[in-house]
Amino acid sequence: MPDPLPSASSVRARQDLLSRTALGVFGLNGRFLALSEELARPAGLTAAWWQVLGAVLQEPLPVAGIARVMGITRQSVQRIADLLAAKGLAEYVPNPAHRRAKLLRPTEEGRAAVARITPAHAALAARLTDELGEAAFAETVEVLDRLTRALDTLLADA
């Protein structure tokens, strides 16, 4: 026997949850960007520059890979990557897996700029942890990770 169809009120409740989640995430994104701009400015970076440099601190990545990690367009990352390279904060290196898609990696100057953000970043992390509590903060991260995976699944199925 097939599952019964959800009631109209149940459908509306689910839609409300989706809308509240999306609007909440959009609001959080704006707040995180504003805080990131404040943190990055004294280091001579913008939030966008910091995001791209942060994406390649552990390993060089092609622009398309950075865009996937960040969830933004390749063209946006390309523009920022070119700017970072022009300013000497990052550089393009050959990609052994793909001749045309070069890898982006930070220069020593780029790493130093990101390192200058670390003390203010640590202070913000401590303040946010104090505000939320360690367990609630960790739970928030886990819920956001689950939401990201669920949305990735929906996008893959689309």
CNS distance restraints for C-alpha pairs under 8 A (distance, minus, plus):
assign (resid   6 and name CA) (resid  10 and name CA) 5.92 0.50 0.50
assign (resid   6 and name CA) (resid  11 and name CA) 6.40 0.50 0.50
assign (resid   7 and name CA) (resid  11 and name CA) 6.28 0.50 0.50
assign (resid   8 and name CA) (resid  12 and name CA) 6.20 0.50 0.50
assign (resid   9 and name CA) (resid  13 and name CA) 6.05 0.50 0.50
assign (resid  10 and name CA) (resid  14 and name CA) 6.21 0.50 0.50
assign (resid  11 and name CA) (resid  15 and name CA) 6.21 0.50 0.50
assign (resid  12 and name CA) (resid  16 and name CA) 6.03 0.50 0.50
assign (resid  13 and name CA) (resid  17 and name CA) 6.24 0.50 0.50
assign (resid  14 and name CA) (resid  18 and name CA) 6.29 0.50 0.50
assign (resid  15 and name CA) (resid  19 and name CA) 6.12 0.50 0.50
assign (resid  16 and name CA) (resid  20 and name CA) 5.97 0.50 0.50
assign (resid  17 and name CA) (resid  21 and name CA) 5.98 0.50 0.50
assign (resid  18 and name CA) (resid  22 and name CA) 6.11 0.50 0.50
assign (resid  19 and name CA) (resid  23 and name CA) 6.04 0.50 0.50
assign (resid  20 and name CA) (resid  24 and name CA) 5.86 0.50 0.50
assign (resid  21 and name CA) (resid  25 and name CA) 6.10 0.50 0.50
assign (resid  22 and name CA) (resid  26 and name CA) 6.10 0.50 0.50
assign (resid  23 and name CA) (resid  27 and name CA) 6.12 0.50 0.50
assign (resid  24 and name CA) (resid  28 and name CA) 6.10 0.50 0.50
assign (resid  25 and name CA) (resid  29 and name CA) 6.00 0.50 0.50
assign (resid  26 and name CA) (resid  30 and name CA) 6.43 0.50 0.50
assign (resid  27 and name CA) (resid  31 and name CA) 6.33 0.50 0.50
assign (resid  28 and name CA) (resid  32 and name CA) 5.97 0.50 0.50
assign (resid  29 and name CA) (resid  33 and name CA) 6.05 0.50 0.50
assign (resid  30 and name CA) (resid  34 and name CA) 6.19 0.50 0.50
assign (resid  31 and name CA) (resid  35 and name CA) 6.20 0.50 0.50
assign (resid  32 and name CA) (resid  36 and name CA) 5.88 0.50 0.50
assign (resid  33 and name CA) (resid  37 and name CA) 6.08 0.50 0.50
assign (resid  33 and name CA) (resid  47 and name CA) 6.46 0.50 0.50
assign (resid  34 and name CA) (resid  38 and name CA) 6.49 0.50 0.50
assign (resid  35 and name CA) (resid  39 and name CA) 6.25 0.50 0.50
assign (resid  36 and name CA) (resid  40 and name CA) 5.91 0.50 0.50
assign (resid  36 and name CA) (resid  46 and name CA) 7.76 0.50 0.50
assign (resid  36 and name CA) (resid  47 and name CA) 5.14 0.50 0.50
assign (resid  37 and name CA) (resid  41 and name CA) 5.85 0.50 0.50
assign (resid  37 and name CA) (resid  46 and name CA) 5.63 0.50 0.50
assign (resid  37 and name CA) (resid  47 and name CA) 4.78 0.50 0.50
assign (resid  38 and name CA) (resid  42 and name CA) 7.60 0.50 0.50
assign (resid  39 and name CA) (resid  43 and name CA) 7.77 0.50 0.50
assign (resid  39 and name CA) (resid  47 and name CA) 7.99 0.50 0.50
assign (resid  39 and name CA) (resid 117 and name CA) 6.16 0.50 0.50
assign (resid  39 and name CA) (resid 120 and name CA) 6.35 0.50 0.50
assign (resid  39 and name CA) (resid 121 and name CA) 6.84 0.50 0.50
assign (resid  40 and name CA) (resid  44 and name CA) 6.59 0.50 0.50
assign (resid  40 and name CA) (resid  45 and name CA) 5.00 0.50 0.50
assign (resid  40 and name CA) (resid  46 and name CA) 5.46 0.50 0.50
assign (resid  40 and name CA) (resid  47 and name CA) 5.91 0.50 0.50
assign (resid  40 and name CA) (resid  50 and name CA) 6.80 0.50 0.50
assign (resid  40 and name CA) (resid 117 and name CA) 6.19 0.50 0.50
assign (resid  41 and name CA) (resid  45 and name CA) 5.33 0.50 0.50
assign (resid  41 and name CA) (resid  46 and name CA) 5.96 0.50 0.50
assign (resid  42 and name CA) (resid 117 and name CA) 7.77 0.50 0.50
assign (resid  43 and name CA) (resid 113 and name CA) 5.39 0.50 0.50
assign (resid  43 and name CA) (resid 114 and name CA) 7.19 0.50 0.50
assign (resid  43 and name CA) (resid 116 and name CA) 5.73 0.50 0.50
assign (resid  43 and name CA) (resid 117 and name CA) 6.25 0.50 0.50
assign (resid  44 and name CA) (resid 113 and name CA) 7.09 0.50 0.50
assign (resid  45 and name CA) (resid  49 and name CA) 5.91 0.50 0.50
assign (resid  45 and name CA) (resid  50 and name CA) 6.28 0.50 0.50
assign (resid  45 and name CA) (resid 113 and name CA) 7.37 0.50 0.50
assign (resid  46 and name CA) (resid  50 and name CA) 6.15 0.50 0.50
assign (resid  47 and name CA) (resid  51 and name CA) 6.13 0.50 0.50
assign (resid  48 and name CA) (resid  52 and name CA) 6.35 0.50 0.50
assign (resid  48 and name CA) (resid  80 and name CA) 7.38 0.50 0.50
assign (resid  49 and name CA) (resid  53 and name CA) 6.13 0.50 0.50
assign (resid  49 and name CA) (resid  80 and name CA) 6.44 0.50 0.50
assign (resid  49 and name CA) (resid  81 and name CA) 7.96 0.50 0.50
assign (resid  49 and name CA) (resid  84 and name CA) 7.11 0.50 0.50
assign (resid  50 and name CA) (resid  54 and name CA) 5.80 0.50 0.50
assign (resid  50 and name CA) (resid 114 and name CA) 6.83 0.50 0.50
assign (resid  51 and name CA) (resid  55 and name CA) 6.20 0.50 0.50
assign (resid  51 and name CA) (resid  70 and name CA) 7.86 0.50 0.50
assign (resid  52 and name CA) (resid  56 and name CA) 6.81 0.50 0.50
assign (resid  52 and name CA) (resid  66 and name CA) 7.02 0.50 0.50
assign (resid  52 and name CA) (resid  77 and name CA) 7.20 0.50 0.50
assign (resid  52 and name CA) (resid  80 and name CA) 7.45 0.50 0.50
assign (resid  52 and name CA) (resid  81 and name CA) 7.20 0.50 0.50
assign (resid  53 and name CA) (resid  57 and name CA) 6.25 0.50 0.50
assign (resid  53 and name CA) (resid  90 and name CA) 7.49 0.50 0.50
assign (resid  53 and name CA) (resid 105 and name CA) 7.61 0.50 0.50
assign (resid  53 and name CA) (resid 106 and name CA) 6.22 0.50 0.50
assign (resid  53 and name CA) (resid 110 and name CA) 7.16 0.50 0.50
assign (resid  53 and name CA) (resid 111 and name CA) 7.93 0.50 0.50
assign (resid  53 and name CA) (resid 114 and name CA) 7.62 0.50 0.50
assign (resid  54 and name CA) (resid 114 and name CA) 7.63 0.50 0.50
assign (resid  55 and name CA) (resid  61 and name CA) 7.98 0.50 0.50
assign (resid  55 and name CA) (resid  66 and name CA) 6.27 0.50 0.50
assign (resid  55 and name CA) (resid  69 and name CA) 7.46 0.50 0.50
assign (resid  55 and name CA) (resid  70 and name CA) 7.84 0.50 0.50
assign (resid  56 and name CA) (resid  60 and name CA) 5.06 0.50 0.50
assign (resid  56 and name CA) (resid  61 and name CA) 6.10 0.50 0.50
assign (resid  56 and name CA) (resid  66 and name CA) 7.65 0.50 0.50
assign (resid  56 and name CA) (resid 104 and name CA) 6.94 0.50 0.50
assign (resid  56 and name CA) (resid 105 and name CA) 5.64 0.50 0.50
assign (resid  56 and name CA) (resid 106 and name CA) 6.74 0.50 0.50
assign (resid  57 and name CA) (resid 105 and name CA) 7.07 0.50 0.50
assign (resid  57 and name CA) (resid 106 and name CA) 6.56 0.50 0.50
assign (resid  57 and name CA) (resid 111 and name CA) 7.47 0.50 0.50
assign (resid  59 and name CA) (resid 105 and name CA) 7.10 0.50 0.50
assign (resid  60 and name CA) (resid 103 and name CA) 5.48 0.50 0.50
assign (resid  60 and name CA) (resid 104 and name CA) 5.21 0.50 0.50
assign (resid  60 and name CA) (resid 105 and name CA) 4.63 0.50 0.50
assign (resid  60 and name CA) (resid 106 and name CA) 7.93 0.50 0.50
assign (resid  61 and name CA) (resid  65 and name CA) 5.85 0.50 0.50
assign (resid  61 and name CA) (resid  66 and name CA) 6.27 0.50 0.50
assign (resid  61 and name CA) (resid 103 and name CA) 4.84 0.50 0.50
assign (resid  61 and name CA) (resid 104 and name CA) 5.45 0.50 0.50
assign (resid  61 and name CA) (resid 105 and name CA) 7.05 0.50 0.50
assign (resid  62 and name CA) (resid  66 and name CA) 6.43 0.50 0.50
assign (resid  62 and name CA) (resid  95 and name CA) 7.89 0.50 0.50
assign (resid  62 and name CA) (resid 101 and name CA) 6.01 0.50 0.50
assign (resid  62 and name CA) (resid 102 and name CA) 5.76 0.50 0.50
assign (resid  62 and name CA) (resid 103 and name CA) 4.33 0.50 0.50
assign (resid  62 and name CA) (resid 104 and name CA) 5.93 0.50 0.50
assign (resid  63 and name CA) (resid  67 and name CA) 6.21 0.50 0.50
assign (resid  63 and name CA) (resid  74 and name CA) 6.33 0.50 0.50
assign (resid  63 and name CA) (resid  77 and name CA) 6.22 0.50 0.50
assign (resid  63 and name CA) (resid  78 and name CA) 6.04 0.50 0.50
assign (resid  63 and name CA) (resid  81 and name CA) 7.54 0.50 0.50
assign (resid  63 and name CA) (resid 101 and name CA) 7.64 0.50 0.50
assign (resid  63 and name CA) (resid 102 and name CA) 7.86 0.50 0.50
assign (resid  63 and name CA) (resid 103 and name CA) 7.10 0.50 0.50
assign (resid  63 and name CA) (resid 104 and name CA) 7.00 0.50 0.50
assign (resid  64 and name CA) (resid  68 and name CA) 6.28 0.50 0.50
assign (resid  64 and name CA) (resid  74 and name CA) 5.36 0.50 0.50
assign (resid  64 and name CA) (resid  77 and name CA) 7.90 0.50 0.50
assign (resid  65 and name CA) (resid  69 and name CA) 6.31 0.50 0.50
assign (resid  66 and name CA) (resid  70 and name CA) 6.12 0.50 0.50
assign (resid  66 and name CA) (resid  74 and name CA) 7.87 0.50 0.50
assign (resid  66 and name CA) (resid  77 and name CA) 7.12 0.50 0.50
assign (resid  67 and name CA) (resid  71 and name CA) 5.67 0.50 0.50
assign (resid  67 and name CA) (resid  72 and name CA) 5.17 0.50 0.50
assign (resid  67 and name CA) (resid  73 and name CA) 5.70 0.50 0.50
assign (resid  67 and name CA) (resid  74 and name CA) 5.17 0.50 0.50
assign (resid  67 and name CA) (resid  76 and name CA) 8.00 0.50 0.50
assign (resid  67 and name CA) (resid  77 and name CA) 6.05 0.50 0.50
assign (resid  68 and name CA) (resid  72 and name CA) 6.78 0.50 0.50
assign (resid  68 and name CA) (resid  73 and name CA) 7.94 0.50 0.50
assign (resid  72 and name CA) (resid  76 and name CA) 7.00 0.50 0.50
assign (resid  72 and name CA) (resid  77 and name CA) 7.49 0.50 0.50
assign (resid  73 and name CA) (resid  77 and name CA) 6.61 0.50 0.50
assign (resid  74 and name CA) (resid  78 and name CA) 5.99 0.50 0.50
assign (resid  75 and name CA) (resid  79 and name CA) 6.24 0.50 0.50
assign (resid  76 and name CA) (resid  80 and name CA) 6.47 0.50 0.50
assign (resid  77 and name CA) (resid  81 and name CA) 5.88 0.50 0.50
assign (resid  78 and name CA) (resid  82 and name CA) 6.03 0.50 0.50
assign (resid  79 and name CA) (resid  83 and name CA) 6.31 0.50 0.50
assign (resid  80 and name CA) (resid  84 and name CA) 6.11 0.50 0.50
assign (resid  81 and name CA) (resid  85 and name CA) 6.13 0.50 0.50
assign (resid  81 and name CA) (resid  90 and name CA) 7.34 0.50 0.50
assign (resid  81 and name CA) (resid 104 and name CA) 7.37 0.50 0.50
assign (resid  82 and name CA) (resid  86 and name CA) 6.12 0.50 0.50
assign (resid  83 and name CA) (resid  87 and name CA) 6.19 0.50 0.50
assign (resid  84 and name CA) (resid  88 and name CA) 6.22 0.50 0.50
assign (resid  84 and name CA) (resid  89 and name CA) 5.07 0.50 0.50
assign (resid  84 and name CA) (resid  90 and name CA) 5.29 0.50 0.50
assign (resid  84 and name CA) (resid  91 and name CA) 7.64 0.50 0.50
assign (resid  85 and name CA) (resid  89 and name CA) 5.81 0.50 0.50
assign (resid  85 and name CA) (resid  90 and name CA) 4.61 0.50 0.50
assign (resid  85 and name CA) (resid  91 and name CA) 4.99 0.50 0.50
assign (resid  85 and name CA) (resid  92 and name CA) 7.30 0.50 0.50
assign (resid  88 and name CA) (resid 107 and name CA) 6.84 0.50 0.50
assign (resid  88 and name CA) (resid 109 and name CA) 6.94 0.50 0.50
assign (resid  88 and name CA) (resid 110 and name CA) 7.31 0.50 0.50
assign (resid  89 and name CA) (resid 106 and name CA) 5.91 0.50 0.50
assign (resid  89 and name CA) (resid 107 and name CA) 5.32 0.50 0.50
assign (resid  89 and name CA) (resid 108 and name CA) 7.43 0.50 0.50
assign (resid  89 and name CA) (resid 109 and name CA) 5.43 0.50 0.50
assign (resid  89 and name CA) (resid 110 and name CA) 3.97 0.50 0.50
assign (resid  89 and name CA) (resid 111 and name CA) 7.67 0.50 0.50
assign (resid  90 and name CA) (resid 104 and name CA) 6.66 0.50 0.50
assign (resid  90 and name CA) (resid 105 and name CA) 5.48 0.50 0.50
assign (resid  90 and name CA) (resid 106 and name CA) 4.01 0.50 0.50
assign (resid  90 and name CA) (resid 107 and name CA) 4.83 0.50 0.50
assign (resid  90 and name CA) (resid 110 and name CA) 6.03 0.50 0.50
assign (resid  91 and name CA) (resid 104 and name CA) 5.68 0.50 0.50
assign (resid  91 and name CA) (resid 105 and name CA) 5.57 0.50 0.50
assign (resid  91 and name CA) (resid 106 and name CA) 6.23 0.50 0.50
assign (resid  91 and name CA) (resid 107 and name CA) 6.40 0.50 0.50
assign (resid  92 and name CA) (resid 102 and name CA) 5.94 0.50 0.50
assign (resid  92 and name CA) (resid 103 and name CA) 5.43 0.50 0.50
assign (resid  92 and name CA) (resid 104 and name CA) 4.64 0.50 0.50
assign (resid  92 and name CA) (resid 105 and name CA) 6.46 0.50 0.50
assign (resid  93 and name CA) (resid 102 and name CA) 5.73 0.50 0.50
assign (resid  93 and name CA) (resid 103 and name CA) 5.21 0.50 0.50
assign (resid  93 and name CA) (resid 104 and name CA) 6.36 0.50 0.50
assign (resid  93 and name CA) (resid 105 and name CA) 7.39 0.50 0.50
assign (resid  94 and name CA) (resid  99 and name CA) 7.01 0.50 0.50
assign (resid  94 and name CA) (resid 101 and name CA) 7.96 0.50 0.50
assign (resid  94 and name CA) (resid 102 and name CA) 5.10 0.50 0.50
assign (resid  94 and name CA) (resid 103 and name CA) 6.14 0.50 0.50
assign (resid  95 and name CA) (resid  99 and name CA) 5.97 0.50 0.50
assign (resid  95 and name CA) (resid 100 and name CA) 7.71 0.50 0.50
assign (resid  95 and name CA) (resid 101 and name CA) 6.50 0.50 0.50
assign (resid  95 and name CA) (resid 102 and name CA) 4.99 0.50 0.50
assign (resid  95 and name CA) (resid 103 and name CA) 5.54 0.50 0.50
assign (resid  98 and name CA) (resid 102 and name CA) 7.32 0.50 0.50
assign (resid 106 and name CA) (resid 110 and name CA) 5.19 0.50 0.50
assign (resid 106 and name CA) (resid 111 and name CA) 6.07 0.50 0.50
assign (resid 107 and name CA) (resid 111 and name CA) 6.23 0.50 0.50
assign (resid 108 and name CA) (resid 112 and name CA) 6.06 0.50 0.50
assign (resid 109 and name CA) (resid 113 and name CA) 6.22 0.50 0.50
assign (resid 110 and name CA) (resid 114 and name CA) 6.38 0.50 0.50
assign (resid 111 and name CA) (resid 115 and name CA) 6.10 0.50 0.50
assign (resid 112 and name CA) (resid 116 and name CA) 6.28 0.50 0.50
assign (resid 113 and name CA) (resid 117 and name CA) 6.98 0.50 0.50
assign (resid 114 and name CA) (resid 118 and name CA) 6.95 0.50 0.50
assign (resid 117 and name CA) (resid 121 and name CA) 6.03 0.50 0.50
assign (resid 118 and name CA) (resid 122 and name CA) 5.96 0.50 0.50
assign (resid 119 and name CA) (resid 123 and name CA) 6.26 0.50 0.50
assign (resid 120 and name CA) (resid 124 and name CA) 6.17 0.50 0.50
assign (resid 121 and name CA) (resid 125 and name CA) 6.14 0.50 0.50
assign (resid 122 and name CA) (resid 126 and name CA) 6.18 0.50 0.50
assign (resid 123 and name CA) (resid 127 and name CA) 6.23 0.50 0.50
assign (resid 124 and name CA) (resid 128 and name CA) 6.09 0.50 0.50
assign (resid 125 and name CA) (resid 129 and name CA) 6.02 0.50 0.50
assign (resid 126 and name CA) (resid 130 and name CA) 6.11 0.50 0.50
assign (resid 127 and name CA) (resid 131 and name CA) 6.18 0.50 0.50
assign (resid 128 and name CA) (resid 132 and name CA) 6.11 0.50 0.50
assign (resid 128 and name CA) (resid 133 and name CA) 7.97 0.50 0.50
assign (resid 129 and name CA) (resid 133 and name CA) 5.13 0.50 0.50
assign (resid 129 and name CA) (resid 134 and name CA) 5.53 0.50 0.50
assign (resid 129 and name CA) (resid 137 and name CA) 6.36 0.50 0.50
assign (resid 130 and name CA) (resid 134 and name CA) 7.39 0.50 0.50
assign (resid 132 and name CA) (resid 136 and name CA) 5.89 0.50 0.50
assign (resid 132 and name CA) (resid 137 and name CA) 5.77 0.50 0.50
assign (resid 133 and name CA) (resid 137 and name CA) 6.03 0.50 0.50
assign (resid 134 and name CA) (resid 138 and name CA) 6.23 0.50 0.50
assign (resid 135 and name CA) (resid 139 and name CA) 6.10 0.50 0.50
assign (resid 136 and name CA) (resid 140 and name CA) 6.02 0.50 0.50
assign (resid 137 and name CA) (resid 141 and name CA) 6.44 0.50 0.50
assign (resid 138 and name CA) (resid 142 and name CA) 6.34 0.50 0.50
assign (resid 139 and name CA) (resid 143 and name CA) 6.16 0.50 0.50
assign (resid 140 and name CA) (resid 144 and name CA) 6.18 0.50 0.50
assign (resid 141 and name CA) (resid 145 and name CA) 6.11 0.50 0.50
assign (resid 142 and name CA) (resid 146 and name CA) 6.20 0.50 0.50
assign (resid 143 and name CA) (resid 147 and name CA) 6.14 0.50 0.50
assign (resid 144 and name CA) (resid 148 and name CA) 6.09 0.50 0.50
assign (resid 145 and name CA) (resid 149 and name CA) 6.26 0.50 0.50
assign (resid 146 and name CA) (resid 150 and name CA) 6.13 0.50 0.50
assign (resid 147 and name CA) (resid 151 and name CA) 6.14 0.50 0.50
assign (resid 148 and name CA) (resid 152 and name CA) 6.08 0.50 0.50
assign (resid 149 and name CA) (resid 153 and name CA) 6.21 0.50 0.50
assign (resid 150 and name CA) (resid 154 and name CA) 6.34 0.50 0.50
assign (resid 151 and name CA) (resid 155 and name CA) 6.09 0.50 0.50
assign (resid 152 and name CA) (resid 156 and name CA) 6.09 0.50 0.50
assign (resid 153 and name CA) (resid 157 and name CA) 6.19 0.50 0.50
assign (resid 154 and name CA) (resid 158 and name CA) 6.19 0.50 0.50
